[in-house]
Amino acid sequence: MDFKFMLAPMERITTPEFRTLCHKYGADLTFTENSRVANLAKGKRGEVEAIQIPDDTPTQIQLSGARLDDYEKFLAKFKPENGFAGFNLNLGCSAPSYMRQGIGAAMIKRVSRTAEIVHMVQKAGYACSVKMRLGENKFEKKTGTYLNLINNVDADFFAVHARTAAQTLDDKADFHVYSACKDTGKKIVANGDIRTKEQIVDLKKSGLYGVMIGRAAKVNPRVFEFKAELG
Ligand SMILES: Cc1cc2nc3c(=O)[nH]c(=O)nc-3n(C[C@H](O)[C@H](O)[C@H](O)COP(=O)(O)O)c2cc1C
């Protein structure tokens, strides 16, 4: 199986131009920055512009939100264009406003709602992946809330950002969790602190579906050239 290289969604950074550049260097898949499906359902201009895919760069559109009627409304008028490659659900955003509304990383424990959304998107004929953290906090990580979600949702793949929502990007990502994620039998993409060829070689050997790279690509988009070097 081809080991996938993905550019992580990053607000104000992963513009169409940057996505195309990273794809040129080897990224198999890129993502639009987070958009609120409630705003898209209402046709809010800024949000609709943010999900445009102007060229053939393979791109998934990242959505956040929990209301089924918003997804239904948005999908009814959505028209795929150019490199569109499906949707990605944001179960990683840890902003307090998201957590309070039960969306972003607070959805990791809302397994049946997440499963319903994934199913609805797939039924409309589109791929649907999930990007998630390890739960809200240490307790949820320990009790395996994230594994429960992976086991019970039929997403096309799961990009696992190996931190809890309570952690910041300065805390170290915990690569040990990937083994249990992989044991679910689902397609798992590692995310968090991936920078070096050695890390990528190890993650590939451990049977993951791919890697998703954010900040290291911002500093050096040529990080995706490792794809060709790995063969
Ligand atoms: C400036 C910035 C903006 C981000 N915006 C988003 C976003 O819109 N959606 C999302 O799921 N994650 C977002 N993230 C998180 C990244 O996708 C990624 O999970 C995180 O940076 C860890 O990966 P890294 O260590 O390779 O950067 C953002 C991160 C940064 C640094």
The ligand as an SDF file (V2000), in Angstrom:
LIG
                    3D

 31 33  0  0  0  0  0  0  0  0999 V2000
   -1.1730   28.1660   12.5520 C   0  0  0  0  0  0  0  0  0  0  0  0
   -1.9240   26.8690   12.7020 C   0  0  0  0  0  0  0  0  0  0  0  0
   -3.2280   26.7760   12.2540 C   0  0  0  0  0  0  0  0  0  0  0  0
   -3.9380   25.5570   12.3760 C   0  0  0  0  0  0  0  0  0  0  0  0
   -5.2060   25.4670   11.8530 N   0  0  0  0  0  0  0  0  0  0  0  0
   -5.8430   24.2590   11.8890 C   0  0  0  0  0  0  0  0  0  0  0  0
   -7.1060   24.0660   11.2460 C   0  0  0  0  0  0  0  0  0  0  0  0
   -7.6790   24.9790   10.6280 O   0  0  0  0  0  0  0  0  0  0  0  0
   -7.6790   22.8290   11.3300 N   0  0  0  0  0  0  0  0  0  0  0  0
   -7.0730   21.7820   11.9900 C   0  0  0  0  0  0  0  0  0  0  0  0
   -7.6200   20.6750   12.0390 O   0  0  0  0  0  0  0  0  0  0  0  0
   -5.8810   21.9490   12.5910 N   0  0  0  0  0  0  0  0  0  0  0  0
   -5.2530   23.1200   12.5400 C   0  0  0  0  0  0  0  0  0  0  0  0
   -4.0060   23.2400   13.0910 N   0  0  0  0  0  0  0  0  0  0  0  0
   -3.3580   22.0460   13.6910 C   0  0  0  0  0  0  0  0  0  0  0  0
   -2.5060   21.3100   12.6320 C   0  0  0  0  0  0  0  0  0  0  0  0
   -3.2840   20.8100   11.5810 O   0  0  0  0  0  0  0  0  0  0  0  0
   -1.7310   20.1350   13.2710 C   0  0  0  0  0  0  0  0  0  0  0  0
   -2.6370   19.2100   13.7970 O   0  0  0  0  0  0  0  0  0  0  0  0
   -0.7690   20.5910   14.3700 C   0  0  0  0  0  0  0  0  0  0  0  0
   -0.0300   21.7410   13.9880 O   0  0  0  0  0  0  0  0  0  0  0  0
    0.2300   19.4710   14.7430 C   0  0  0  0  0  0  0  0  0  0  0  0
    0.9780   19.0680   13.6240 O   0  0  0  0  0  0  0  0  0  0  0  0
    2.4910   19.6000   13.3720 P   0  0  0  0  0  0  0  0  0  0  0  0
    3.2650   19.3250   14.6170 O   0  0  0  0  0  0  0  0  0  0  0  0
    2.9730   18.8230   12.1700 O   0  0  0  0  0  0  0  0  0  0  0  0
    2.3710   21.0770   13.1130 O   0  0  0  0  0  0  0  0  0  0  0  0
   -3.3040   24.4380   12.9900 C   0  0  0  0  0  0  0  0  0  0  0  0
   -1.9830   24.5550   13.4540 C   0  0  0  0  0  0  0  0  0  0  0  0
   -1.2910   25.7440   13.3080 C   0  0  0  0  0  0  0  0  0  0  0  0
    0.1440   25.8220   13.8000 C   0  0  0  0  0  0  0  0  0  0  0  0
  1  2  1  0
  2  3  1  0
  2 30  2  0
  3  4  2  0
  4  5  1  0
  4 28  1  0
  5  6  2  0
  6  7  1  0
  6 13  1  0
  7  8  2  0
  7  9  1  0
  9 10  1  0
 10 11  2  0
 10 12  1  0
 12 13  2  0
 13 14  1  0
 14 15  1  0
 14 28  1  0
 15 16  1  0
 16 17  1  0
 16 18  1  0
 18 19  1  0
 18 20  1  0
 20 21  1  0
 20 22  1  0
 22 23  1  0
 23 24  1  0
 24 25  2  0
 24 26  1  0
 24 27  1  0
 28 29  2  0
 29 30  1  0
 30 31  1  0
M  END
$$$$
